[in-house]
């Protein structure tokens, strides 16, 4: 009781967080049962008949599944290679800016796109890349280049998704790395300067190693959604011309699950994605702990 009285405020805050996750995260988990049932709304989850692994068999035998899996893996691999390190680079660069006013201006400017919905952001991307009225086509015309219909070419769709994702979430993603950089002991920097280390050496030998635990945690967490693309972004940028390279698992689930009402089948897809994400998190955490000799990792 003494502990409760002493830390009552913290316990109250914890209860709110616990209630949120229990109601909205853990409570609905029982609904995953429909992946093993022939779910019918009128019968409910418990009243629907069991079908075992039938929906998983249909998934792996579906000729579209491997095309969707390939598109999803490639897109998320590009995002991991280019979009994941971008906030780290931005944080390291702005951390070296001497003018705090300029630093705050750039930070605020880079944060703003995060608060714009993908409906608006995708519309801007399509407008800027328009071959008739787009900014890119206008700039290309200055150099005598013919306008290109970027949104109508399969080879450009993935780069467009990656670049637009970076532009939208670059500033917001850098916040946690700014916080990590702010926690570095200034005495380390002062000692390095006295020893004659230049700016690049201080970044490479002090800043990056100091934020490496944060980078490791963010990397592990990002792998949890490796089979999940940004649905709002893809669905707003996708068009019939680029569907062969742009169609991913999430857009397929939207069409089949919500538009064709195949809830059990799409629940099986969601469970498959969750299991793959869990395995990736466990594998990444184990690998990072071995490489860092137990210093970094989620647990």
N, C-alpha and C positions, 0 to 999 in steps of 0.2 A: 504493500500500500504506500510505503514511503517513496518508492520509486515512481509510482503512478502520480503522486502529488508533485514530486519534483520535476517530472518530465511530462506533465499533463498536456501542455500545449503541443509538444512534438507528437505525442501519442494520438491526439485529436487529428492532427494533420495526416498522420499515417493512416488512420481509420478512413478518412475521406479517399485517400489514394487506393487503399485496399478495397473499399466499396466500389470505386469506379472500375478497377480491373476485374473484380469478381463479377459484377453485373454485366459489363460490356465485353469482357475478354474470356474469362473462364466459364461463366454461366452458359453462354451459347454453345460451348464445345460439344454438348450432348447432341447437337444437331448434325454432327459429322456422321451420325448413324445412317443418315439417308444415303450416304455413299454406298452402303451395303444393302439398301432396300429399293424397292420399286415405289418410290414416294408418290403418294396421291394426296392432294390437299384435303379432300373430304375424309380420308382415313386418318390423317395426322401422322406424326413420326412413328409412334408406337404401333398404330394400327396397320401401317403399310407392310406388305409381305417382304420377307428377306429374300435377297437374290445373291448373296455372297459377293464374290469378286467379279460378277458379270460386267459391271460398268468399267472396271479396270481392264478386263479383256477387250471390251469394245474400244477403249482408249488406245491401247497398244496395237490393236489391229487396224485402227483408223489410218488410212493412207495420208491424211492431212496432218496427223500428229507429229510426224518426224519433220515435216516442213515447218510447222509451228515451233517445234522445239529448237530447230536450227536457227530460225529467225530470232527467237527469244535469247538463246545463248550468245549469238553473235552480237546482238544489240547490247546486251548487258556486259559482255566482254569489252566492247568499245567504251561503254560508260565507265567501266572499272578502270580502264587504261588511261582515259583522258579526263573524265568528269571527276573521278575521285581525287586525283592529286591536285586539280586546279585550285580548290579552296586552300590547300596547304601552301601552294606557291604564292597565292595572293596574300595570305597572312604573313608569310615570311618577307615578302616584298614590302608590304605596308608597315611592317614592324621596324623597317630600316628607315622609314621616312622621318625626317627631323621635324618638319612642320606639323604640329598636332592639328591645326585647323584644316590643312590639306588632307591629312590622314582621315579625319572625321568626315570631311566632305566626300571623299572617295568611298568610304565605308557606307555612308548613308545612301549614296547613289547606287552602290552595288546591292544594297539590301532591298531597294524598292521593287525590283521585278518579282521577288518572292511573293509579294502580297497581291500580285496580279494573277487572276485565274488563268488556267490553260486555255480556256475558250478565247479570251482576249489575246493572250500571248500567241496562240496558234494563228489567230486571224492576222496579227501583225506580221508573223513569219511568212504567211502565204501572201500578204500584200507586198512585203518588201521583196519577195522573190518572184513576183508577177512579171512575166515577160513583156507586158504592155505598159504597166504603170509603176512597176517596182523600182525601188532605189537601186538595187543591184544591177538591173538592166540599164538604168539610166547612166550609172557610172561606167558600165561596160561599153556603152555607146560612145562615151568620150574617147575611148581608145580604139574605136572602129570595130568593136566586137559585136557579133550578132546576138540578140537576146536569146536566152536559154530558158525553157520551161522546166525549172528545177523540180517542181513538185510533180511533174509528169514523167520523171526518169527514175527508174528503179535504183540505179547506182548512186543517186544523190540522197535517197530517203534516209538511210542510216546516218550519214554525216550531218544532215539537217537536224535529226532528232538529237544527236549528241551535242552539237553546237548550241541548239536552242535550250537544252537542259542545262548546259554550263552557264549560259547567259542568265537564265532565270534564277538558279540556285547558287551561283558562285559566291555572292556576298553572304548569303544566309549560312551557307555551309562553312564559311571561314570563321564564324563567331567562336566556335568551340576552340579553334586553334589560336585565335587571338587571346582567349582566356588562358590557354596553356602557356603561351609565350609570355603573358603578363606575370605568370607565376615563377619564372626563372629568376634565380637569385642575381641581382645586379652586380654583386661582387665577382661573379664568374666572368662577366663581360669586362669589368674593370681590370681584373687580373690578366685577361687575355690581351687587352690593349697595352698594358705595361710590358707584357712579354713580346710585344711587337706583332701580334696577330692582326691581319687586315680584316675587312668586313666579311669577305667571302669565307675566310677561315673561321671566323666566329660563328657564322651561320652554320657551316658544315660540322664544326666540332662541338658547338655548344647548343645552338637553337634546335637543330634537328634531333640530336640525341635526347634533348630534354623533353620534346613533345612526342617522342617515339611511342611511349605507352598510350597516349591519346590516339595517335595514328593507328596503332595496332587494334585498339578497341573499336574504332570506327570502321576499320577494314573488316573485322570479324562480323560486326553487325550488318554491314552492307552485303555480305555474302548470304545472309539469311533470306533476302529477297531476290536472289540471283535469277530465279525463274519468274520473277514478277517485274514486268515493265511498268513504266508510268502510264497507266491506262488512260487517264484524262489527256495526256499529251498525244499518245498514239492515236486514239480514236478521233481526235480533232484534226490531226495532220494526215490521217490515212485517206486514200482515195482508191477507186477501183483500178487505176493504172499501176499503182505500186503495191498492190495487195500481196503479190507473191513474195516480196522482200519485207514488207512492213507489217503483215499480219502476224500477231504474236498470240501466245496462249491466253492472255487476258482478254483480248478482243474477241477471240474465239469463244471463250466462256460467256462473254456478254451476248453474243449472237445466239448461241445454243441454249444458254441457261435462261436468260431473261426474255428473249424474243421467241424462242421455241419451247420454253417451259420444261426443259429437260433438267430438272433440279438435281436429281440423283447422279446423273452423268457428270454434271459440272462440279458437284460436291466431291466426286471421286478425283477429278482433275485438281481441285483445290487441296485435297489431302495429299496427293502425289507431290505437288509443289511444296507443301509444308514439310514433308518428310525429306525431300531433297535439300531444302533450306536448313533443316536441323542437322543433317549429315555434313553439310558444308561448314556450318558454324563449329561443330565438334571437331572436324578435321582441321580447320583453320586455327582454332584455339590451340589444339595439340601441337601443330606445326610451329606456331609462333612461340609457344612456351619452350619448345625444344631449341629453336634458333636463338632465343634470348636467354636460355639457361634458367627458365622459370621466372624471369623478371617481369615479362609482359603477358597479357592475356586477360580474358574475362574472369577466369577462375583457375 
